[in-house]
Amino acid sequence: MIKKLFCSSGEFFATVKYSSNVYCNYKKHMHPVLSFGVIEEGSMQIEFENSKVILQKDSLVAFNKFKLHHSKNIDAKGYYSIYISQEWLKKRFENIGCLDLIEYKNISYLIKNALLQDNCDELSLIFEKIIKDNSVNNTYKSCEVVDSMIEHIYNNINDKISIDSIAKELQFSKEYLIRKFKKQMGLTPQQFILSLKVHLSSVMLLNNNSNITDISYSYSFFDQSHYIKTFKDIYGISPKNYKKSIFYN
């Protein structure tokens, strides 16, 4: 299930994905927006660069913008991914992040009930309180060179992007750019590019009419096999099964 949530005022609040089949044996990756993970039952392990948490019922894991992480499913059942709107967030908070693990009683029930009742106003207030009460300074520290690289990557994400093309655009040596990017982000530029392409393609997969072949070419993977392998390497599941887990619960 996938649903975009709008408040009664018409303001876009978040996108929520739900799957009864939990595939969380992900390799290291990051999200370009603040997002949260919530499970209905069981537990899963999430590892960040310098910490490890166990997500259980009545808790949320926060994936801060550009924070590297990977996860392993233990026995979790029913998983909600909540991607907070950047515009909604900026209106209320400035350069904010959240604690990795947050306790909140009945949070999975509250999310499910809000979706069933189509009551986004209540859910947005809950998350506003969660973010406010568990806020930390955003751990992502701006770096002009790396920010320029990220901007270039975003602007050309549908093309084949190489470190050589970035170096030519920014007029730095590729060795220098790779070193700066890895130090700042924890990933090489190429790993970041593939992670971002897979993340954005997963959003396209949420369209029930999407075609895996078309998506793979729209992000300039070598071919469909390359796209499927890269997607599975990062998400631990094929695009086809990922799509089924969303639409056929």
Contacts in CASP RR format, 6 or more apart in sequence:
PFRMAT RR
TARGET T0000
AUTHOR 0000-0000-0000
METHOD contacts of the structure
MODEL  1
MIKKLFCSSGEFFATVKYSSNVYCNYKKHMHPVLSFGVIEEGSMQIEFEN
SKVILQKDSLVAFNKFKLHHSKNIDAKGYYSIYISQEWLKKRFENIGCLD
LIEYKNISYLIKNALLQDNCDELSLIFEKIIKDNSVNNTYKSCEVVDSMI
EHIYNNINDKISIDSIAKELQFSKEYLIRKFKKQMGLTPQQFILSLKVHL
SSVMLLNNNSNITDISYSYSFFDQSHYIKTFKDIYGISPKNYKKSIFYN
1 16 0 8 1.000
1 17 0 8 1.000
1 18 0 8 1.000
1 19 0 8 1.000
1 115 0 8 1.000
1 246 0 8 1.000
1 247 0 8 1.000
1 249 0 8 1.000
2 15 0 8 1.000
2 16 0 8 1.000
2 17 0 8 1.000
2 18 0 8 1.000
2 206 0 8 1.000
2 246 0 8 1.000
2 247 0 8 1.000
3 15 0 8 1.000
3 16 0 8 1.000
3 115 0 8 1.000
4 12 0 8 1.000
4 14 0 8 1.000
4 15 0 8 1.000
5 12 0 8 1.000
5 13 0 8 1.000
5 14 0 8 1.000
5 15 0 8 1.000
5 16 0 8 1.000
5 120 0 8 1.000
5 123 0 8 1.000
5 124 0 8 1.000
6 12 0 8 1.000
6 13 0 8 1.000
6 120 0 8 1.000
7 13 0 8 1.000
7 120 0 8 1.000
7 121 0 8 1.000
7 124 0 8 1.000
8 120 0 8 1.000
8 121 0 8 1.000
11 88 0 8 1.000
12 85 0 8 1.000
12 87 0 8 1.000
12 88 0 8 1.000
13 84 0 8 1.000
13 85 0 8 1.000
13 88 0 8 1.000
13 120 0 8 1.000
13 123 0 8 1.000
13 124 0 8 1.000
13 127 0 8 1.000
14 82 0 8 1.000
14 83 0 8 1.000
14 84 0 8 1.000
14 85 0 8 1.000
14 88 0 8 1.000
14 123 0 8 1.000
14 124 0 8 1.000
14 127 0 8 1.000
15 82 0 8 1.000
15 83 0 8 1.000
15 85 0 8 1.000
16 80 0 8 1.000
16 81 0 8 1.000
16 82 0 8 1.000
16 83 0 8 1.000
16 111 0 8 1.000
16 115 0 8 1.000
17 80 0 8 1.000
17 81 0 8 1.000
17 83 0 8 1.000
17 206 0 8 1.000
17 246 0 8 1.000
18 78 0 8 1.000
18 79 0 8 1.000
18 80 0 8 1.000
18 81 0 8 1.000
18 115 0 8 1.000
18 246 0 8 1.000
18 249 0 8 1.000
19 78 0 8 1.000
19 79 0 8 1.000
19 245 0 8 1.000
19 246 0 8 1.000
19 249 0 8 1.000
20 77 0 8 1.000
20 78 0 8 1.000
20 245 0 8 1.000
20 249 0 8 1.000
21 78 0 8 1.000
21 245 0 8 1.000
21 249 0 8 1.000
22 39 0 8 1.000
22 44 0 8 1.000
22 73 0 8 1.000
22 76 0 8 1.000
22 77 0 8 1.000
22 78 0 8 1.000
22 79 0 8 1.000
23 73 0 8 1.000
23 235 0 8 1.000
23 236 0 8 1.000
23 237 0 8 1.000
23 241 0 8 1.000
23 242 0 8 1.000
23 245 0 8 1.000
24 44 0 8 1.000
24 71 0 8 1.000
24 72 0 8 1.000
24 73 0 8 1.000
24 76 0 8 1.000
24 79 0 8 1.000
25 71 0 8 1.000
25 72 0 8 1.000
25 73 0 8 1.000
25 236 0 8 1.000
26 70 0 8 1.000
26 71 0 8 1.000
26 234 0 8 1.000
26 235 0 8 1.000
26 236 0 8 1.000
27 70 0 8 1.000
27 233 0 8 1.000
27 234 0 8 1.000
27 236 0 8 1.000
28 68 0 8 1.000
28 69 0 8 1.000
28 70 0 8 1.000
28 187 0 8 1.000
28 191 0 8 1.000
29 68 0 8 1.000
29 69 0 8 1.000
29 70 0 8 1.000
29 195 0 8 1.000
29 198 0 8 1.000
29 199 0 8 1.000
29 234 0 8 1.000
30 63 0 8 1.000
30 65 0 8 1.000
30 66 0 8 1.000
30 67 0 8 1.000
30 68 0 8 1.000
30 69 0 8 1.000
30 185 0 8 1.000
30 187 0 8 1.000
30 192 0 8 1.000
30 195 0 8 1.000
31 63 0 8 1.000
31 65 0 8 1.000
31 66 0 8 1.000
31 67 0 8 1.000
31 83 0 8 1.000
31 199 0 8 1.000
32 65 0 8 1.000
32 66 0 8 1.000
32 196 0 8 1.000
32 199 0 8 1.000
33 65 0 8 1.000
33 83 0 8 1.000
33 84 0 8 1.000
33 85 0 8 1.000
33 86 0 8 1.000
34 62 0 8 1.000
34 63 0 8 1.000
34 64 0 8 1.000
34 65 0 8 1.000
34 84 0 8 1.000
34 89 0 8 1.000
34 97 0 8 1.000
34 98 0 8 1.000
34 131 0 8 1.000
35 62 0 8 1.000
35 63 0 8 1.000
35 81 0 8 1.000
35 82 0 8 1.000
35 83 0 8 1.000
35 84 0 8 1.000
36 60 0 8 1.000
36 61 0 8 1.000
36 62 0 8 1.000
36 63 0 8 1.000
36 80 0 8 1.000
36 81 0 8 1.000
36 82 0 8 1.000
36 84 0 8 1.000
36 98 0 8 1.000
36 127 0 8 1.000
36 130 0 8 1.000
37 55 0 8 1.000
37 60 0 8 1.000
37 61 0 8 1.000
37 62 0 8 1.000
37 63 0 8 1.000
37 79 0 8 1.000
37 80 0 8 1.000
37 81 0 8 1.000
37 82 0 8 1.000
38 55 0 8 1.000
38 59 0 8 1.000
38 60 0 8 1.000
38 61 0 8 1.000
38 79 0 8 1.000
38 80 0 8 1.000
38 82 0 8 1.000
38 107 0 8 1.000
38 108 0 8 1.000
38 111 0 8 1.000
39 55 0 8 1.000
39 56 0 8 1.000
39 57 0 8 1.000
39 76 0 8 1.000
39 77 0 8 1.000
39 78 0 8 1.000
39 79 0 8 1.000
39 80 0 8 1.000
39 108 0 8 1.000
40 57 0 8 1.000
40 77 0 8 1.000
40 78 0 8 1.000
40 79 0 8 1.000
40 108 0 8 1.000
40 112 0 8 1.000
41 57 0 8 1.000
41 76 0 8 1.000
41 77 0 8 1.000
41 78 0 8 1.000
42 56 0 8 1.000
42 57 0 8 1.000
42 74 0 8 1.000
42 75 0 8 1.000
42 76 0 8 1.000
42 77 0 8 1.000
43 54 0 8 1.000
43 55 0 8 1.000
43 56 0 8 1.000
43 74 0 8 1.000
43 75 0 8 1.000
43 76 0 8 1.000
44 54 0 8 1.000
44 55 0 8 1.000
44 71 0 8 1.000
44 72 0 8 1.000
44 73 0 8 1.000
44 74 0 8 1.000
44 76 0 8 1.000
45 52 0 8 1.000
45 53 0 8 1.000
45 54 0 8 1.000
45 55 0 8 1.000
45 71 0 8 1.000
45 72 0 8 1.000
45 74 0 8 1.000
46 52 0 8 1.000
46 53 0 8 1.000
46 54 0 8 1.000
46 55 0 8 1.000
46 61 0 8 1.000
46 69 0 8 1.000
46 70 0 8 1.000
46 71 0 8 1.000
46 72 0 8 1.000
46 100 0 8 1.000
47 69 0 8 1.000
47 70 0 8 1.000
47 71 0 8 1.000
47 72 0 8 1.000
48 67 0 8 1.000
48 68 0 8 1.000
48 69 0 8 1.000
48 100 0 8 1.000
49 67 0 8 1.000
49 68 0 8 1.000
49 69 0 8 1.000
49 186 0 8 1.000
51 100 0 8 1.000
53 61 0 8 1.000
53 100 0 8 1.000
53 101 0 8 1.000
54 74 0 8 1.000
55 61 0 8 1.000
55 76 0 8 1.000
55 101 0 8 1.000
57 108 0 8 1.000
58 103 0 8 1.000
58 104 0 8 1.000
58 105 0 8 1.000
58 106 0 8 1.000
58 107 0 8 1.000
58 108 0 8 1.000
59 101 0 8 1.000
59 102 0 8 1.000
59 103 0 8 1.000
59 104 0 8 1.000
59 107 0 8 1.000
60 101 0 8 1.000
60 102 0 8 1.000
60 104 0 8 1.000
60 107 0 8 1.000
60 130 0 8 1.000
61 100 0 8 1.000
61 101 0 8 1.000
61 102 0 8 1.000
62 97 0 8 1.000
62 98 0 8 1.000
62 99 0 8 1.000
62 100 0 8 1.000
62 101 0 8 1.000
62 102 0 8 1.000
62 134 0 8 1.000
63 69 0 8 1.000
64 97 0 8 1.000
64 98 0 8 1.000
64 138 0 8 1.000
64 139 0 8 1.000
64 140 0 8 1.000
65 97 0 8 1.000
65 138 0 8 1.000
65 140 0 8 1.000
66 140 0 8 1.000
66 185 0 8 1.000
67 139 0 8 1.000
67 140 0 8 1.000
68 185 0 8 1.000
68 186 0 8 1.000
68 187 0 8 1.000
78 108 0 8 1.000
80 108 0 8 1.000
80 111 0 8 1.000
82 111 0 8 1.000
82 127 0 8 1.000
84 127 0 8 1.000
84 131 0 8 1.000
88 124 0 8 1.000
89 96 0 8 1.000
89 131 0 8 1.000
92 128 0 8 1.000
92 131 0 8 1.000
93 131 0 8 1.000
93 132 0 8 1.000
93 135 0 8 1.000
95 137 0 8 1.000
95 138 0 8 1.000
96 131 0 8 1.000
96 135 0 8 1.000
96 136 0 8 1.000
96 137 0 8 1.000
96 138 0 8 1.000
97 131 0 8 1.000
97 135 0 8 1.000
97 136 0 8 1.000
97 137 0 8 1.000
97 138 0 8 1.000
97 139 0 8 1.000
98 130 0 8 1.000
98 131 0 8 1.000
98 134 0 8 1.000
98 135 0 8 1.000
98 136 0 8 1.000
99 134 0 8 1.000
99 136 0 8 1.000
102 130 0 8 1.000
102 134 0 8 1.000
104 126 0 8 1.000
104 130 0 8 1.000
107 126 0 8 1.000
110 122 0 8 1.000
110 123 0 8 1.000
110 126 0 8 1.000
111 123 0 8 1.000
113 119 0 8 1.000
114 120 0 8 1.000
114 122 0 8 1.000
114 123 0 8 1.000
141 184 0 8 1.000
143 180 0 8 1.000
143 184 0 8 1.000
145 170 0 8 1.000
145 172 0 8 1.000
145 177 0 8 1.000
145 180 0 8 1.000
146 180 0 8 1.000
146 181 0 8 1.000
146 184 0 8 1.000
146 185 0 8 1.000
148 170 0 8 1.000
149 166 0 8 1.000
149 170 0 8 1.000
149 177 0 8 1.000
149 181 0 8 1.000
149 189 0 8 1.000
150 192 0 8 1.000
152 161 0 8 1.000
152 166 0 8 1.000
152 169 0 8 1.000
152 170 0 8 1.000
153 161 0 8 1.000
153 166 0 8 1.000
153 189 0 8 1.000
153 192 0 8 1.000
153 193 0 8 1.000
153 196 0 8 1.000
154 196 0 8 1.000
156 165 0 8 1.000
157 193 0 8 1.000
157 196 0 8 1.000
157 197 0 8 1.000
157 200 0 8 1.000
157 219 0 8 1.000
158 218 0 8 1.000
158 219 0 8 1.000
158 220 0 8 1.000
159 220 0 8 1.000
160 220 0 8 1.000
161 193 0 8 1.000
163 174 0 8 1.000
163 177 0 8 1.000
163 178 0 8 1.000
163 189 0 8 1.000
163 190 0 8 1.000
164 174 0 8 1.000
166 174 0 8 1.000
166 177 0 8 1.000
166 189 0 8 1.000
167 173 0 8 1.000
167 174 0 8 1.000
167 177 0 8 1.000
170 177 0 8 1.000
177 189 0 8 1.000
178 188 0 8 1.000
178 189 0 8 1.000
181 187 0 8 1.000
181 188 0 8 1.000
181 189 0 8 1.000
181 192 0 8 1.000
182 188 0 8 1.000
185 192 0 8 1.000
187 195 0 8 1.000
194 230 0 8 1.000
194 234 0 8 1.000
195 234 0 8 1.000
197 219 0 8 1.000
197 221 0 8 1.000
197 230 0 8 1.000
198 230 0 8 1.000
198 231 0 8 1.000
198 234 0 8 1.000
198 235 0 8 1.000
200 219 0 8 1.000
201 215 0 8 1.000
201 216 0 8 1.000
201 218 0 8 1.000
201 219 0 8 1.000
201 227 0 8 1.000
201 231 0 8 1.000
201 239 0 8 1.000
202 231 0 8 1.000
202 235 0 8 1.000
202 239 0 8 1.000
202 242 0 8 1.000
204 210 0 8 1.000
204 215 0 8 1.000
204 218 0 8 1.000
205 212 0 8 1.000
205 215 0 8 1.000
205 239 0 8 1.000
205 242 0 8 1.000
205 243 0 8 1.000
205 246 0 8 1.000
206 246 0 8 1.000
208 247 0 8 1.000
210 243 0 8 1.000
212 224 0 8 1.000
212 227 0 8 1.000
212 228 0 8 1.000
212 239 0 8 1.000
212 240 0 8 1.000
212 243 0 8 1.000
213 224 0 8 1.000
215 227 0 8 1.000
215 239 0 8 1.000
216 223 0 8 1.000
216 224 0 8 1.000
216 226 0 8 1.000
216 227 0 8 1.000
216 228 0 8 1.000
219 227 0 8 1.000
221 227 0 8 1.000
221 230 0 8 1.000
227 239 0 8 1.000
228 238 0 8 1.000
228 239 0 8 1.000
228 240 0 8 1.000
231 237 0 8 1.000
231 238 0 8 1.000
231 239 0 8 1.000
231 242 0 8 1.000
232 238 0 8 1.000
235 242 0 8 1.000
237 245 0 8 1.000
END
